[in-house]
C-alpha cells in the first residue's frame, strides 16, 4: 500500500471512530443512535469502496505504462539485434568473397 492510501485509510478510520464515539455519547434515543451508526458505517464503506476502485485504476494504469515501456524496449532490442545480424552477414559475405578469390588463385597455380 502506498503512502497516500495508508493516509486515506487512517483518515477514514479516524473519522469513523470519531463519528461512532460522538454518536454513542450524544444524548439521543437508542433508535436514532443505531440509525446514525448504520448510516456512518454505510458511508465509510462507500468511501473505502471508492478508494479501492481508485487504487485499482491507478495500479492498472501503472501496469499498462510499464507494459508499454517493456514493449518499446523489446522492440528496440529486436531492431538492434537485426542491425547486428546485418553487420555479421555483411562481414561473412566479405570473408566468403576473399576466400573465393584465394581459392581461384590456388586453382590456377596447380
N, C-alpha and C positions, 0 to 999 in steps of 0.2 A: 504494500500500500504506500502511496506517495505521501509527501508532507501535507499537500492540500486536502487529500481525502481523510487523513488522520485528524487534521484540524477541524474539518467539517463534521466528522463523526463526533469529536469531542464537544463541539458547539451544540450539535443536535441532542447529544446525550445530556449535556448540562441543562439545556432548555427544557427537555422532557422531565428531568428530575426536579428542576425548579418549579415547573408548572404543576407537577403532581404534588409536591410539598405545599405549594401555595394553595392548591385546591383543598387538600386534606386539612389544612389548618384554618381555612376560611369558614366563617360561621354561615353555613347554608344547610339545606335539607340533604339527607343522605341520597335521595334520588337524583337531585341536581348535581351533587358531588360525583356520583358514579357516572352520570352522563358526561360531565366535563372531563373526567379521567378517560372515558371511552373516546371522546372527541379528540383529546390530545394524543392518545395512542394512535388513532387513525391518521391524524395529521403527521405525527412523527414517522409512521410507516410510509406515508406518501412521500415525505421529504427524502427518506432513505432510499425509496424506490427510484425517485428522480435522480438522486446522486449516483446510485448504482448504474442506471442507464447511461448517465453522462460518462462515468468512468469506463464503462464497456465500450462506448463510442470512441473515447479517447484511445483506449487500448487497440481497438480495431484500426483506427487511423494511423497510429504509430506502427503497427504491424504492416499495414499496407505500404507506408512510406519506406520501411526497412526492406520489404519485398521488392519494391520498385528500385531501390538503391542496389540491392543484390542483383537484380535482373540487369541493370545497367553495367555493373561491374563484370558480370559474367559475359555480357555481350562484348565489352571492351577486351576482355581476356581472349575470347574466341577470335576476335579481329586481330589482336596482336599475334596470337599463335598462327593464324592464317598467313600473316605477313612473314613471320619467321619461316614457315613452311615454304613459302615462295622463295625466300633467300636460300634456303637449303637446296631446293630444286635447282635454282639457277647455278649454285656452286657445283652441284653434282653434274649438271649439263656441261659446264665449262671443263670440269675434270674429265668427263667422258670424251669431249671433243679433243682434249690434249692427248688422251690415251689412244684415240683413233689415229691421230697424226703420228704418234710414236709407233703405233702398230703398222701403219703404211710404210714408214721408213724401214722398219725391220723386215717387212715383206720384200721390199725392193732390193735389199742388200744380200739376201740369201740366194 
